[in-house]
Structures are given as structure tokens and as C-alpha cells.
Amino acid sequence: MSFAWPWMLLGLLAVPALVAAYRRQQRMRQRRRVELEALGLVPLAGHGSAPGGPGRSRLQHLAPALVLAALTVLIVSLARPTATVAEPRREGTVMLAFDVSTSMAATDMAPTRLDAAKAAARTFVARQPSSIRIGVVAFGDSAVVSQQPTDDRVQVRAAIDRLTPQGGTAVGRGIVSSLSAIAGKPVEIGAEPGAGDDADIGYYSSAAIVLLSDGENTTDPDPQEVADLASAAGVKVYAIGIGSTRGTVLEVDGFQVSTALDEASLKRIAATTGGAYYAAADAASLAKVYGSIDLAWTARTREREVTSWFAAAAAVLLLLGAAVSVLRSGRVV
């Protein structure tokens, strides 16, 4: 424990003086009582007990002791004590992995799949505690970390707003880039089957990936293989299905392209990592994911001023002293 105003502790020098003064007063009262008893002016107190019975005699010194303790604690509080306190907090990293492929411009979710995903993500970001770091990954034909994990919500929202649809869909690369941001180092996984089976990137149980995609993967690496890697690293993937399973037709460069939500692929990814899948019929249904992400509770120590604790303890001791005094003599002082 340390003190912001340690010079206030000099007031504790008054405590021994008050104890000495109290003892001197008690000795003077005892001598005076003996003198009065010798003159027959007060009845003899059997075995040295004070008038009012043995019960009150036992309380004779308790009230002053409590008041003195209250004064001592109050003086300490004036020095503004600070202590190292362990504070539990929900802490971790969440990567928002956005599918920004051309199919995310489809309008089977209003106004478009990508716009609906962005609106839901903004709400998700707003509901997270400040102890949660959030990053953004955009993946189309390739994947890029558009915002490293941060507690700056303004930067996160700006990264979300910049997203635009283009190219194909590399779901696996989106997850790999998210893992790289979580691990703070490049995560490599080849296109060959099993290429990433032996990768050891560390363990991050307090991290999660929210994958917002229609699930239509068009290029390597295999998303399921990458999901195995995420599972080994303790990172859960919460897959959000954007779009409808009945699908729609999208015009791209003069060609009509059919696109539909691939729920089966997204469900496998989520199940492999121990996460969950949510079908987003509309942006509001994404609210289900808020309470599902299970990040770690940690105890972080910090210096905290505990003046109020000492002041409260002093008040309690003072009230107890007053109560004992009333029981003993029928008055507070």
C-alpha cells in the first residue's frame, strides 16, 4: 500500500498521546474514587467493579477504544491510500472477418448482403466492453487485415465502412488472416491437403472470429482445414450466414450469376472450432451472437485509491463506539 499524501500520516503521532491522556484520566478518576470511598461518600464497589454492574464495567474501555480506532483509520484515509487491487474483467480479441466477394452485393438481404453484414457488425462493436479488442479482416480472392485488433472503436467502425464487394470468395484465407492478427505473427497454410495440420501458432482461448459470409468458397485453402487449425489454437469461429438458401441472381459484368447461402459449409466450420452458426434472415437476427461469444475472464491488477474504504471503516467504528457508550452510560459522550 502507498499513499498520495504520506505527510498526513504524521497525524498518527497524536494517537499515542491520546492513549496516554486517557490512561492518565482513568488513574485520576480511580484515585478520586478511592478518596471518596475512604470518606464514605460512595458505596464500596465490590472487587473493583464500577457502579452499574459488571456488564457495564466490561464496556468501560470499549467505547473509547472504538473511537480511538476510528480516529486512527480516519487519519490514514486522509493520506489517500492506494492499493493494488485485482479486478476481474472480460478480456480478449474478436476478429470480424467479412466476405467482400462480388456475391455479397446480392439483394436477398436488404439493401445488400454486405450492407446488412456491416450494419450488424457496427451494432456488435457498440455492445462490446472496452476490454475487448476488435479487428477487421476483408476477404475476397485474397484476404487482408484492414484493421489490427484495437480498443479504438472509431478505427474499427471506419474499417467496416470502407468495405466494398469485389472478386471471388476465399473463406479459408479470411480465417487464416484472422488467426495471423490474433497471434500477432504470419500464419502460413498451403493449398495442398493437410499442409497446415502440423502448424503450431500458439493457444488463444480468449479470442474468437466472427465470420460474416454467404459461405460460397471459390478458392484454396480448404476452409475446413483452416478450421482445424483454428480449433487447435483454441479460437472459436462464429459463422454468420449472410443471404438466403433459395438464392438469387446477380448481374456481374454483363453476366448473370446465381448465388445462394451455403449453410452446410459455414455450419461445419463453426462446429469444428466449437463455435456456433447463425442464419441471418435479416440484420436484427445477428443479435443472437452477442451473448454467445465466450471470452476469458481475467483478473487484472491496478493501483486504486481506497480512501473511501478507510473512511467507511472509520464511520462504522465511530458508530459502534457511540452505541457501546449509550449501552454503558445512557449517553453518547
VENLIN-V220390 format. One record per helix or strand of 2 or more residues. SS is the DSSP state (~ for helix, > for strand). FROM is the first residue (numbers start at 0). LEN is the number of residues. Records with the same first field share a line. If there is no record, write none. Layout:
BEGIN
SS: FROM-LEN  FROM-LEN
END
This chain:
BEGIN
>: 1-2  80-19  131-8  142-8  206-7  235-7  247-5  254-5  276-4  295-10
~: 5-33  45-3  53-5  61-17  101-4  112-15  152-9  170-13  222-10  262-11  282-7  306-23
END
